[in-house]
């Protein structure tokens, strides 16, 4: 079973691509047939086009312009690196839809695209401009090349076509707008004059809902989870966020992503300190009253990439015991200092809490200082929880000795080993039980013992530190 779950996790994007392709393949034709029938049965939509005709804009000109506008938006979506695969699927769906309409002698058989090239070009250019195409001509900036407006407008257009088409086809009503003799008049219609056309209504309703929901997924750029980290004093919160950033930076370089990570100034100051080759552990525990803003974003996925934002504040661990009272209102707002207030705001605004377990304390049989987690979880309801074990290098040597395996090469085995060892602690075992059996995810820096007996980070020939477990963790964040 675990192998099946691992396979699904590793190939989730490919499976989603196959699923979306199947949805487009299955729905494009019936949606096109529904829209064609809706056009033939429509009153309001036809009347609106009649108004345009009254002002000198022919049906062919208006329909070709709308078609060109959609093509302009879709072209921008194709250029957008994060929406390229979705755009390819929509191109395929568009071709199927056009063929479906042609079988009903609608649209393409009735328009001259060459003769209406001016209108087509006008719609195309309008779609590019309105969709944000001016970004194509700007100087390179710190912002990613994304055409969010184009994707949203495509969704709004497709959703409007489907919903309005469904209503026009399945609600029979007298004409509401009378266009005649160069004048427009609204007609009064009683409710008793309307009736429901129940023919294929279940099929069309299901197809409309499924197609609109699928389109909604196509325009998503951002993950829906905000992560906030909590941990005792000197438990490695800062080094955890630095390690996550370094991993995100490595994967950004490897895939040549055009999305900046946008790290905060405090985070970059810590990274710069750790990057000094002549230093050991330069990142010290945050002092009382000191608050550091640590945040960045990264892109998860290659087929359907999306932005993931990881943020938090680094604070003195002594605040952890006061946090439950701050969350429940036992401490008045005016009695909180800035650090406690920001901590409470961070927990309330987060979807997922990252709870840190310090393995160094566990190995040294020291107080874990995680009892406050139980009160925090009771005070902050409806939060997802992930447990992260920092400084897992303290167990890496034991794993290597007992199993004869390298932790970084057999990480899943090492993770299970860490989970089994940590459950030896009644406190940790109770926390895991409290979080519905949440799996503990270990992370660490490769370390060595120096001549003074201190544990210090190992550095490669370039002076860079080496991290373990962050690749898997960032993938887990992206799937969240």
N, C-alpha and C positions, 0 to 999 in steps of 0.2 A: 504493500500500500504506500509506504514512504517513497519508493522509487517512482510510483505513478504520480504522487504529489509533486515530487522534485521535477519530473519531466514536464508536468503541466505548468509549473512555475517558470521553468527555463524557456519554455516554448509558448508562453501565454500570448505574446504579440503575434506570432505566426498563426496560432489558432484563432485569434481575434480577426486577423486578416481573412482567413478562410471563412469564418462566420459572417463577416460583413459582406464578403463577395457573394455568399449564398443568399443573404438577405436581399442584396441589390438584384441578383439574378432572379430571385423568386418574385420580387415585388414590382420591379420596373414596368413589366408588361401590364399586370392588372391595374396598377396606378395610372398608367397612360390610358388604358381603356376606360377607366372610371372618369378621368378628366375629359376625355373625348366625349363621352356620353353626357357629362355634366355641362359641357359647352353647348351641346345641342339642346339640352333641356333648360338652360339658364335663362333667367329674366334680368336680374340686377346687373350681372357682369356684361351681358350683351347690351343692356341699356347704357352702361358707362362707355362702352366702345361707340355706341351710336352718338353719344354726346361729342366724342372726339371727331367723329365723322362730320357732325354738324359744323364743327369749327375748322374743317378742312383737312383733318388728319385721317387718312384712310385706314381701314382695318389692317391692311397689309403693312402699312408704314408703322403703325403702333405695335403690332405683334412682332415685327422684325426688330424694332428698337428694343423691346423687352427681351427678346432672344439675345440680341447683341450685348445688352447690359448684363445678362446672366453669364454670357461667355467671357466678358471682361472680368467679372468677379471670379469665375472659375479659373481663368488664366493666372490671376494673382495667387489663388489657392495652390495652383500647381507649382508656382515659383517658391512658395513658402516651404522651407525644409521640413517643418513640423507637420504640414498638412498634405504633403505630396502624394502619399499613398491614398489618402482619403479622396484627393482630387482625381486620381486615376480611376478609382471606383465610381466616382460621380460621372466622369467622362463616359465610362462604359454604360452606366445607367441612363445617361442622356441619349446615347445612341439607340439603346433598346426602346426608350420612351418615344423617340422620334419615329422609329420603325412602327411602333404600336399605333401612333397617331396616323401614320401614313396608310395603314391598313383600313382606317376609317375615313380615308380621303380628307384628312385634316392637316393643317399647317403647311408642310413642305409642298404638297401637290398644289396648293393654292397661292403660293408666294413665289415671286421672282427675286431670288437673292442677289442676282447680278443687277437687275434693274433697281432694286432697293438697296444697293450697296451703300449709298449715302446714309440711309437710316441705320443700316447694320453697323457702319463705322461709327456713327454718332452714339449708338447704344454701347458699342464696345469701348470707346474712349470714355464715355460717362461711367461705365462700370469700373474701369481701371482707376479713374480719378477718385470717384466716390469710395472705392474700396481701399484707398490708401496707396495707390501706385506711385505717388510722388516720392515715396521712400526709395524707389529704385534709382533716383537721380541725386540722392543726398550723399554727402561725404560719409565715410565710414565713422560710426559713432559707437558709444558704449551700449547702445540698444540693439537687441537682436532683430534680424530681418523677419518680422512677423506681420502678416496681414489679417489681423484679428477681425477688423471691420468687414473685410470681404467674406470671411468664413461665416460671420454672424448674419450678414445680409443674404447669403445663399440659404442659410437655414430659414430665415424669415420668409424668403420668397417661396421655397419649397413647401414649408409648413402652411403658408397661406394658400398656395395652390391646392394642396391636398385637403385642407379643412374646408375651404370655400367650395371646392369642387364636390366634396362629399355632401355638404348642405344643399347645394344647388341641385344635385341629382336626386336626393332622397326627401326633399321637402317641396311639394308642389304648391305653388301660390300664384295668385294673379299678378300682373305687372304692377310694380310699385312706381316705376318712372316711365312717364310717357314723353317720348321725344318725337315731335312732329312740328312741321311748319316753322322750323328754326326757333323752337321754344321747348323748354323743359318744364314738365309739370309733375308734381308728386300726386300719386293716387292713394286714396284711403282704402285699406284692405281690412276686412274683419277676420278675426281668428278662425271663424267657422269656415272661411273660404280656403283654408290651407288643409293639406292632407299629407300623410307620410307615404312615400314610395318604398315599400318594404322589400322590393326585389333585390336580392344579393346584399342587403344592408349589413348583415353580419360579416360577410367577407370583406366588403369595402371598409367597414369600421375597423376591423382587425388590421387590414393592410395599411390604412391611414395611420393608426396609432403606432404600429411597429415601424413604419417608415419614418415618421416624425421623431420617434425616440432614437432611432439609428442616426438620423441627421443631427440630433442634439449631441450625440457622442462625438460626431465628426468635428464639431467646432470647439470642443474643450481643449484648452491649452494648459491649464493648471491642475495639479493634483488637489484633491479636496481635503487634504489633511495638513494641519499645522502641528509641528512637533515642538514640545517644550521640555527641557531637561531639568531634572531635580536630582540632587545628591548631597551627601554629607560633606563636611569640610575636608578639603584635601583628598577628595575621592577621584580626581582626574577628570572633572567636568570640562575644564579648559582644553586639556590635551585630547579629550574625546572629540570636541568640536573642531580642533585643529586637524586631527586625523581624518575626520569626515571631509573637511575641506580639501586636504591634500589628495584624497582619493578622488573626489569630484574633479579636481584640477587635472589629475592624470588621465581620467577617462575623457575629459574635454579635449585634451591634447591629442589623444589617440584617435578620436573620431572627427577631429577638426571641426568641432561644433562652433557655430557662429553666435552662440548665446553666451553673453558675459556672465560670470559667476556673481558679480556685484557683492563682493565681501565687504563687511563693515570695517571701519578704520581700526577698531579695537582688535578684531580678529587678525587683520594683517599685521598689526604690531606684534602680536603673539607669534605669528608664523615667521616673521622676520627675526624675532629673538631665537626661536628654535632652529632657524636656518644658519645661524652663525656656527661655522665649523669648529671654532675653538671652544665652544661651550658644551656643557653636559646637559642637564635638565635646567633650562633657563626659565621655564614657565613655572612660577611659584603659585602657591595657593592664594586666592584673592583675599585681601585684607578686609576686616570688618568695616562696613560703611562704603566700601568701594564697589561700584557697579560697572560692568563692562558689557557692551552690546555686541553680541557675537551672532552673525547671521550671514547666509549666502544662499544662492540658488544653484541648481544644476538641472541638467536635462536627463530624464530617464527614458530609455527606450530608443529604438532605431526605426522600427516600422511605424509605430504610432507614438512618437516622442511627446513628452509633456514636461512642463516645468515643475520642479519640486522645490519648495522653499523650506529651509531648515534654519531656525532662528532660536535664540535663547539669550538669557542674560547670565553672566557669570557673577556669582555673588558669594559672600561668606557663608559657609555651611551652617553657621550658628543660627541662621534665620529659619531653618527647616522646622524646628519645633514650634515656632510661633505661627507658621503658615496656616495650619488648620483653623485657628481662632480668627485669623484675618479673612479666611474664606467664608466662614459661617457668620461673620459680623460680630463676633464676641469682642473683637478689637475695633473700636470706632475708627472711621477714616482719618479723622484729625489726629489720632494717636499713633498712626503708622508713619514710619520714616519712609524716605523715597524707595529704599531697597525693598522693604516689605510690601509696599504698595505695588511696585512693578512686578514683584513675584506673584502676588495675588492676581493682578491683571493678566499676567502671562499664563497662569493656570486656567483662568476663566476663559481666555480667548483660544486656548489650544484644543485641538481635537484629540490629540494623542499625547500622553505624558510619558517621557522617557525616564524611568527610575534607575538610578545608578547603584550598582553593588560593587564595592571596592574589594577586589580579591586579595590585595595585599593584607588588608585587615583580617580577612577570612583565614589566610594561610598562617598569619602571625597570632591567630586566636585572640584578636583584639575586638573591642566592642564595635559592632557593625553600624550602629547609629541609623538604623532604618525603621525604627518603631514608629516614627512620625509618618511614614508612608501610609500606614493603615488609617490614620485619622484623615490624612489628605484625600485618600480614595473615598472615604465616607463623606467628606465635605464637598468634594468635586465630583458630582454624579455625572453619569452619561459621558464618561471619558474613556477612550481606548487607552490601553496601557501596553508599553513594551519595557522589558527589563533588560538592561545592558550591563554586562560585567566588564568593568575596566581593569586594566593592569593584569590581564589574563596571562601574561608572560610568567607570572609567579606559579602557574600550574602547567605551563608548557613543558618545563623540564621533567616534571613528574610524568606527564603523558608520554614524552619521548622515552623515558626510562622504562615505564611499565608496558607500553605498547610497541616500542621499537619503531614508531612512526613519527614523521615530522608534522607538527600541528598545522603549518601553513599549507601543506600538501594534502593532508587528510582533515580538512577543516570540519566537515560534518561530524566525523568521528570525535574530533577534539571538542566540538560544541556539546555533543552528548556526554562526553567525559566531564566537562565543566558543569553541566546541569546535574549530573549524578553526584559530583563532589559537593556542590553547593547545597543540595538537598540534605546533606548531613547536618547542616545548621537548621535547628528548629525554627529560627527566626526567618531564614530565607525560604524554607519549605512552606511556612505559613503564608508568606507573601505570595509565593507562586500559587498556592491554593486560593488565596484571596483574589487573584487576578485570573481566575478560571483556568489555571494550568498554563499560564503564559510561558513560552519558551525563553530561557535566558540566552542572550546573544553575547558571546565574548568578543572583545576587541583588545588589541594590545600593540605596542611598539616592540620590535625586535630589540632585545637588550643584552647587555653583557655586564660582567663584574669587573670594575677597574682595580688598580693597584691598592686603592684604599678600602676595598671591600664594598663600594657603593654600586648600586645598579644604575647603569647609564645607557642611553640609546646607542645602538649599533648604527654606524654610518657606512654607506657604500663609498666607492672610489670618488664620487662627486661630492661627498659630504652630506648626502641626503639621508634622512631617517627612513626606516622601512616599517610599514604598518601591516597588520594582519586582521582580517575580519571585517574591515570597513567596506570592501567591495560587496560582500553579501548583504551587509546592513543597508547600504544605500539602495541596492536592488529591492530590498524588503520595503524601504520607505517608498520607493516609486510605485510598488504594487499596492500600497496602502490606500 
